[in-house]
Each structure stands twice: as structure tokens, then as C-alpha cells.
Amino acid sequence: MNQRTTTSRGGPVIGISGCIASGKSTVAAMLVEVADGVLISADDIAHALLARDADVRRAILDRWGDSCLDENGGVSRAALAEIVFNSPANLAELNRIIHPRILEKICGKVEATRKKTSKWIVVDAALLFETGLDAICDVTIFVDSDRDVRVQRARENRGWSAEELARRDAAQMPPENKINRSDYTLGNNGSLYEIKRQIERIVQLIKRHRREHNG
């Protein structure tokens, strides 16, 4: 376990990552409930940037033109996904456009939240390690699920085929690399009760670690 021996004031920043359809956001929300924390969602920030950030919209239009717009003139996430997940070069270009802004927004939210409260801050970010967000976290948790479980969830919740899930997976860091870089791994193949029990155990381990190292 690589948990940092932080001496930062207030609650820790907990980074949650996981494969697509692993239930990462469910775990993040449940951790917020168990620890009475504050949630920061990278997905929510990315969606807001695509919908409302003029600089992001301009950069996307400059690169891919009107093909990525919806009928209302906004950036279509579905059309953009079709463009970037068929081309590693296009995906790298989109990441270059949007990832620095996501990092800036999340770091700003973490700083602002720490000024207002000593609660735990939970950062829900699928690309926690790919974007370097793990650097601002005191603890990282990887949510792991079996492949067949993820295929079923992706089909039921997103309408994706197994092939589409594989295509999206290929754009992320291999799960074993994320597991090796995480402080804790949480298995999510069972019930919500089982997930909550694991979260409660991890919360207690984090609290004990902080008592031992921070005094």
C-alpha cells in the first residue's frame, strides 16, 4: 500500500478511479455518505465544460468542425465520442484540449472546499492516473469489477455492445497499472451491502493511518 503520510489539515482528498462500468461513481457516492464527505465529479465538470465553456467549444470546432455539433449548435458528446474513440490521435487531441481545464477546475474546487470545511473530499475521476489527478490526492481507491459484470452493466445502462466497451477500455490505462498505483482496491461484483461493508472497512483503515502518521 502506497498511502501517503500526509500532514495536511482537514480531511483527506480521496481519489476514486476504476474501469468503465465498474460502478466507480456508485462507490464514490457511497463513500461520501459513509464518511460525511464532499463529492467532486470529473465527469460532471467535463460535461459542463463541453456544454458551456466557450474556449473548449471553439477549440473543438477548430479541430473537427460542425460534425461534432448537435441540432442546437452545442457540442454533441455522442458525435465527439464517435470521432475520438475511432482514432488515438483524435483522442489525444481532445485530451489536450479538455484535460488541463478539468484539472484546473478540480484543483480549484478542492482548494475552495478545504477553505470552507474539514470534511473528506472525494474526487470521482475515471482517468485519475492518466491526467495526473492522483498527485493532489492523499489516498487513491481503484474500483474493480469482473469483465462480464462490466459488459452487462454497459449494455443495460448505456446501450453499449461488448465491442464498444472494449473500444472505450482501450483508451484507458490498463487496470493492473491502476491497481498497482492505488492504495486500496475495492471489488464491485456483488450487492450494495457488500460494497458498503468494504467502504466502511477502508474508511476505518484510512482513519487509523492518519492517526498513526499525523498524530
Secondary structure as UniProt FT lines:
FT   STRAND          13..18
FT   TURN            20..21
FT   HELIX           24..35
FT   STRAND          38..41
FT   HELIX           42..52
FT   HELIX           54..64
FT   HELIX           65..68
FT   TURN            71..72
FT   HELIX           77..84
FT   TURN            85..86
FT   HELIX           88..116
FT   STRAND          121..124
FT   TURN            126..132
FT   HELIX           133..136
FT   STRAND          139..144
FT   HELIX           147..158
FT   HELIX           162..169
FT   TURN            170..171
FT   HELIX           175..181
FT   STRAND          184..187
FT   HELIX           192..214
//
